[in-house]
Amino acid sequence: MKKLEKPVLISLIKHPIITDKSTKLLEKNQYSFAVDRKANKANIKQAIEYIFNVQVKKINTSNTPIKKKRVGKFIGVTKRYKKAIVSLHKDNNINLFSDN
């Protein structure tokens, strides 16, 4: 496994995915992130461990399909991205929501 540089690791993780389903996964200590489409599981693990200073137990990834969306008479498509569901060890957690 090749170690990546710090700026490359930070750019792999785009943003957390906050949906009803992903907030239910927080109870199981699983977090959902949109990641770069070319990233593999080893690179995602390195990035999450570096950015959030936690230990990753398991990673599941999926490429989202293109979906048609209609606004009035115009038809478009949704943006494609890769989704990573990261499972952490028991003692670790990530604070996605600020306490203010």
N, C-alpha and C positions, 0 to 999 in steps of 0.2 A: 504494500500500500504506500503510495507516494504522498508525502506531506506537501500540502499546498501552502502558498504564501498567505499572510493575513488579509490583505485586500481582496484576494480571490475568494477566500472563505466567507468574508462578510458579504460579497456580492452574490453568492449562491442563494442565500435566503432572501426572498423578496418581501413577504409580509405574512403575518399570521392570518389564518382563515377563521373568522368568527361567525358561526352559524348555529342553529339550534342543535344540530347533530354534534358539532365539534365542542359545544359547551357541555353536552352530556358526557363526552369522552374525557373532559377534564377531571371528572370524578374518578376515573380509572388511571389517572396520571398519564394521559395521552394528549398530545398537542398536535394541531394541524397547521402546516405551513405551505405556502406557495413557494416553490423553488425553481431554479433555472432548469429548463427542459433538458439540458445536456448533463446535469448532475447525476451521479450515481449514488448508491446508498452509502458507500464508504466516505465519499466527499461530503455528503449531507451530515453524516455522523460527526466528522471532524469539525464542520462549521457550527453545528449546534453546541458541541462540547466547548468550542473556543468562545463563542459569543455569549452563552448563558452560564458557563462554568458549571455544567451538570454532567452526570454519567448517563449515556444513552444505553438502553437495554435492547431495543428492537426498532426497526424502521420499516414501514410499509409505504410503497410509492404507487402512484397511478397517474397516467396521462389522461386529462379530461378530454372528452370528445367535443367536437364542434356541434353547437346547437343553434337552430334558426330562431331568431327573435323578430317579432313584428311590432312596429310602432306606426300605427295608422296604416297607410298604404305602402310603407317602406319595409322591406325585409332585409335583415342583416344577420350576422353570425356573432356568437360570443367568442371571446378571446380564449385561446387554448393555453393551458399552463399545466405544470406538473405539481401534484399534490403529494406531500409527505406527511404521514401520520407517525409521530415520534413517541415511542413508549420510553419512559424514564424509570430508573430504579426507585424503590420505595422512598428513600431519604431525600430525593431531589424533587424540586418543582420549579416552574417558571412563572413569574408574576406578569401576566399579560395585561391585567387591569390595574390602573393606578388607584391608590387609596384616598383620593381627595374628594 
